[in-house]
Amino acid sequence: MATAAPAQAPMVARAAMSAQTASTVKYVFRRIGTTVLTIAISSAILVLLWSLAIQLLHANPFIAKTPVDVFNFLFVDAPKSKTTAAENRELISGLLWVTLFHALIGFIFGVGSSIVISIAFTLIRPIEFMFMPIAMLLRVVPLLAMAPVIFLIFGNGLVTAAFIGGIVVFFPLLVNLTLGFRSVSAQSVDLVRVYGGSRWTIMRKVAIPTALPYFFASMRIAVPGAITGAMLYEWLFTYEGLGAAITTAKSQSLYNEIWAIVVVITVVSILLYTVATFVETAVLAKWGPNAGKAAGK
C-alpha cells in the first residue's frame, strides 16, 4: 500500500495536464468564436452604412458604387461590359499577390528590426536614451513626406518597399515591445538573479513571456499597416500591385474596379487581422504570462 501513492502520482499529473489542455482549447475556441462573431457583425453594419450613405447623400452613381455594384463587377457578367467577371477577379487577384508580397517584405523588415532594437534598448539602457528620442522624432514625420526621401536614397526596388512598409510596422511595435520588456515584475527579476541568471536569462525566461501580450497587440495593428505601406509604395513609385492599379483605374474612370480593389484589400486586411487575433489567443493561452489562468475562467 505504501507504494500505491507514488505509482499513481504520474497518472494524476497526466490527468491534470490533460484537463488543463482541454480547458485551454475551450478557451481558445471561445475567444475565436467571439472574434469571428464580432467581425461578422461589424462587417454587416459597415456594408449597411455604405449603402445608406450613398443613397442618403445622393452620390453620383457613375462614381459611387454600392456593395451590389462591386459584387456584380466580381461575380456577374454584365452584357455591355468589356470584361467578364472572371477576368475582373483574375486581374485583381494577380495584383493582390503583388501587394501582399510587398506587404510581407515590409512586415518582416519592420517586425524584425523592432524586435532587435527593443531588446537592445532593454539590455543596454544608454542605447535607448540615445536613440529613442530620434525614433520618436521620426515618428511624427508623415510617411508621405518621408517616402520620396527613401526613394531617392534606395531607388525603386524592394529595399524601398521594405522601408516604407516597415516604417508603418516599426514604431508601434518598438514602443509596445519596449514597454512590455520594462513591465517585468521586480520579484521575477530577483528570483532569476538569485539562481545566477544573467540579463539575457532574464530576457529569455521572464521579459519575453511578459512582453507577448504587447507584441501581439501591436501585431494586430502591424498586419493591416504593412498592407497600407505596400499600397503607398505602389501608388507612389511603381506600376505594380493594387496601389498602382487604383491610379491607373482612376485615370481611365474605371470606378467599378477602384471600388472592387478597395473592398478586396479591406476584406484581406480584416482576414489577416483575424488570423493575427487567432494566433495571439492560442500563443498567450499556452505561453503568455497568465497561461492557464485565463483558460480556467
C-alpha positions in Angstrom: 0.0 0.0 0.0 2.9 2.3 0.6 4.0 2.3 -3.0 0.5 2.9 -4.4 0.6 6.7 -4.0 3.9 7.2 -5.7 2.8 4.9 -8.5 -0.3 6.9 -9.0 1.4 10.3 -9.0 2.4 10.3 -12.7 -1.2 9.3 -13.6 -2.6 12.2 -11.5 -0.1 14.6 -13.1 -1.1 13.5 -16.6 -4.8 13.8 -15.8 -4.2 17.3 -14.5 -2.3 18.3 -17.6 -5.0 16.8 -19.9 -7.7 18.8 -18.0 -5.7 22.0 -18.3 -5.1 21.4 -22.0 -8.8 20.8 -22.6 -9.6 23.9 -20.7 -7.1 25.9 -22.7 -8.5 24.6 -26.0 -12.0 25.5 -25.0 -10.9 29.0 -24.0 -9.1 29.5 -27.3 -12.1 28.4 -29.4 -14.4 30.5 -27.3 -12.2 33.6 -28.0 -12.0 32.7 -31.7 -15.8 32.4 -31.9 -16.3 35.7 -30.2 -13.8 37.4 -32.6 -15.4 35.9 -35.7 -18.9 36.9 -34.5 -17.7 40.5 -33.7 -16.1 40.9 -37.1 -19.1 39.5 -38.9 -21.5 41.9 -37.2 -19.1 44.8 -37.7 -18.8 44.0 -41.4 -22.5 43.7 -41.9 -23.0 47.1 -40.2 -20.3 48.6 -42.4 -21.9 47.3 -45.6 -25.3 48.7 -44.4 -23.9 52.1 -43.6 -22.1 52.1 -47.0 -25.3 51.5 -48.9 -27.3 54.0 -46.8 -24.6 56.7 -47.2 -24.7 56.5 -51.0 -28.5 56.7 -51.0 -28.9 59.5 -48.5 -26.1 61.6 -50.0 -27.5 61.1 -53.5 -24.0 60.3 -54.7 -23.2 60.2 -58.4 -23.8 56.5 -59.4 -21.1 56.8 -62.0 -18.5 57.4 -59.3 -20.0 56.0 -56.1 -20.6 52.3 -56.2 -22.8 50.2 -53.9 -22.0 46.7 -52.5 -24.2 45.3 -55.2 -22.2 47.0 -57.9 -19.0 45.6 -56.5 -20.5 42.1 -56.3 -21.7 42.3 -59.9 -18.3 43.5 -61.0 -16.6 40.5 -59.5 -19.2 37.7 -59.9 -21.8 38.7 -62.6 -21.1 39.0 -66.3 -22.7 42.3 -67.5 -24.0 42.3 -71.1 -22.4 45.6 -72.0 -19.1 45.2 -70.1 -15.8 44.9 -71.9 -14.6 42.3 -69.4 -16.1 39.3 -67.8 -16.4 38.8 -64.0 -13.8 36.0 -64.2 -11.3 38.4 -65.9 -12.0 41.1 -63.3 -11.3 38.6 -60.5 -8.2 37.3 -62.2 -6.9 40.9 -62.6 -7.5 41.9 -59.0 -6.2 38.6 -57.6 -3.0 38.9 -59.6 -2.4 42.5 -58.4 -3.3 41.4 -54.8 -0.5 38.8 -54.7 2.0 41.6 -55.7 0.7 43.9 -53.0 0.8 41.1 -50.4 4.4 40.3 -51.4 5.4 44.0 -50.9 3.5 44.0 -47.6 5.3 40.8 -46.4 8.7 42.4 -47.1 7.7 45.5 -45.1 6.2 43.4 -42.4 9.3 41.2 -41.9 11.6 44.2 -42.0 9.5 46.2 -39.5 8.9 43.4 -37.1 12.5 42.1 -37.2 14.1 45.5 -36.7 11.7 46.5 -33.9 12.4 43.2 -32.0 16.2 43.6 -32.3 16.2 47.3 -31.3 13.7 46.9 -28.4 15.8 44.1 -27.0 18.9 46.3 -27.3 17.1 49.1 -25.6 16.2 46.8 -22.7 19.6 45.2 -22.2 21.6 48.4 -22.8 19.8 51.4 -21.4 22.2 54.1 -22.8 21.2 52.9 -26.3 17.6 53.7 -25.5 18.4 57.1 -24.1 20.4 57.9 -27.2 18.1 56.6 -30.0 14.5 56.6 -28.6 14.1 60.4 -28.9 15.4 60.1 -32.5 12.9 57.4 -33.2 10.0 59.4 -31.8 11.1 62.4 -33.8 11.0 60.4 -37.0 7.6 59.0 -35.9 5.9 62.4 -36.1 7.1 63.0 -39.7 4.3 62.0 -42.1 5.2 58.9 -44.1 4.0 60.6 -47.3 6.8 63.2 -46.7 9.5 60.5 -45.9 8.7 58.2 -48.8 10.3 60.4 -51.5 13.5 60.7 -49.4 13.6 56.9 -49.1 13.1 56.6 -52.8 15.9 59.0 -53.5 18.3 57.1 -51.3 17.4 53.5 -52.3 15.8 53.8 -55.7 12.8 51.9 -57.0 13.1 48.4 -55.6 12.3 46.0 -52.8 14.5 47.9 -50.3 12.3 50.9 -50.7 9.2 48.7 -50.3 10.7 47.2 -47.2 11.4 50.6 -45.6 8.1 52.2 -46.5 6.1 49.2 -45.3 8.4 48.6 -42.4 8.1 52.1 -41.0 4.4 51.7 -40.6 5.0 48.5 -38.6 8.2 49.5 -36.8 7.3 52.4 -34.5 4.2 51.0 -32.7 5.9 47.7 -32.2 9.1 49.3 -30.9 7.2 51.3 -28.3 5.0 48.5 -27.2 7.7 45.9 -27.0 10.0 48.2 -25.0 7.1 48.9 -22.7 6.4 45.2 -22.4 10.0 44.3 -21.6 10.0 47.1 -18.9 6.8 45.7 -17.3 8.6 42.7 -15.8 8.0 42.4 -12.0 10.9 43.1 -9.7 10.2 39.8 -7.9 10.7 37.8 -11.0 13.9 39.5 -11.8 15.2 39.0 -8.3 14.3 35.3 -8.5 16.3 34.8 -11.7 19.3 36.6 -10.2 19.2 34.5 -7.1 19.8 31.5 -9.2 22.7 33.1 -11.0 20.8 34.2 -14.1 22.2 36.9 -16.4 20.4 39.8 -18.0 20.0 37.7 -21.1 18.5 34.9 -19.0 16.0 37.4 -17.5 15.2 38.5 -21.1 14.5 34.9 -22.2 12.8 33.5 -19.1 10.8 36.5 -17.9 10.8 39.5 -20.1 9.8 37.9 -23.4 6.8 36.0 -21.9 5.7 39.2 -20.2 6.0 41.2 -23.4 4.0 38.7 -25.5 0.6 40.5 -25.0 2.2 43.8 -26.0 3.8 42.1 -29.0 0.6 40.6 -30.3 -1.5 43.7 -29.6 0.9 45.5 -31.9 0.9 42.7 -34.5 -2.9 43.1 -35.0 -2.2 46.7 -36.0 1.0 45.9 -37.9 -0.6 43.4 -40.3 -3.0 45.8 -42.0 -0.5 48.6 -41.5 2.0 46.7 -43.7 -0.6 46.4 -46.4 -1.2 50.2 -46.2 2.6 50.8 -46.5 2.8 48.5 -49.5 -0.1 50.2 -51.3 1.5 53.6 -50.6 4.8 52.4 -52.1 2.9 51.1 -55.2 0.8 54.2 -55.6 3.9 56.5 -55.5 6.7 54.6 -57.2 5.6 51.6 -59.2 3.3 50.3 -61.9 2.6 47.1 -59.9 0.1 46.0 -57.3 -3.2 47.3 -56.2 -1.9 50.7 -55.2 -0.7 51.4 -58.8 -3.9 49.9 -60.2 -6.0 52.5 -58.3 -4.1 55.3 -60.0 -4.5 53.6 -63.5 -8.2 52.9 -63.0 -8.9 56.5 -61.8 -7.2 57.9 -64.9 -9.5 55.7 -67.1 -12.6 56.3 -65.0 -12.9 52.6 -64.1 -14.7 53.3 -60.8 -16.1 49.7 -60.5 -12.5 48.5 -60.5 -11.5 51.1 -57.9 -14.3 50.2 -55.5 -13.6 46.5 -56.0 -10.0 47.0 -55.2 -10.9 48.9 -52.0 -13.3 46.1 -50.9 -10.8 43.3 -51.7 -8.0 44.9 -49.8 -10.3 45.7 -46.9 -11.5 42.1 -46.7 -8.0 40.8 -46.9 -6.8 43.1 -44.1 -9.7 42.0 -41.9 -8.9 38.4 -42.6 -5.2 38.9 -41.7 -6.2 40.8 -38.6 -8.4 37.9 -37.6 -5.6 35.4 -38.2 -3.3 37.5 -36.0 -6.0 37.5 -33.3 -6.3 33.7 -33.5 -2.5 33.3 -33.2 -2.5 35.8 -30.3 -5.2 33.9 -28.4 -3.5 30.5 -28.9 0.0 31.6 -28.1 -1.0 33.6 -25.0 -3.1 30.8 -23.7 -0.1 28.5 -23.9 2.9 30.7 -23.2 1.7 34.1 -22.0 2.3 35.5 -18.6 -1.1 34.3 -17.4 -1.1 31.0 -19.3 -3.5 28.5 -17.7 -5.2 31.2 -15.6 -7.5 32.6 -18.3 -8.4 29.2 -19.5 -9.9 28.4 -16.2 -12.3 31.3 -16.3 
